[in-house]
Structures are given as structure tokens and as C-alpha cells.
């Protein structure tokens, strides 16, 4: 099943969280390196 590429945002707090610069940088890092396999203890 494909995920929709368009998301409708109706709450201004959600829009602010999605557009936050730190979140954008974190998403870029995850795209390049991917999530960690498992946490180290």
C-alpha cells in the first residue's frame, strides 16, 4: 500500500512542528544515514 504524498494540515501547531528547521535537518540526516539498528546499552 502506498502512502499519500500530500498531507492536509488543519492545525497551526502541526504546521509549525513540520516546518521547524531542526526537524528538517534531522529528517535529512535520517535520509542519508538511516535510523540506528538498535540502541546500545
C-alpha positions, 0 to 999 in steps of 0.5 A: 500500500502506498502512502499519500504524498500530500498531507492536509494540515488543519492545525497551526501547531502541526504546521509549525512542528513540520516546518521547524528547521531542526526537524528538517535537518534531522529528517535529512540526516535520517535520509542519508544515514538511516535510523540506528539498528538498535540502541546500545546499552 
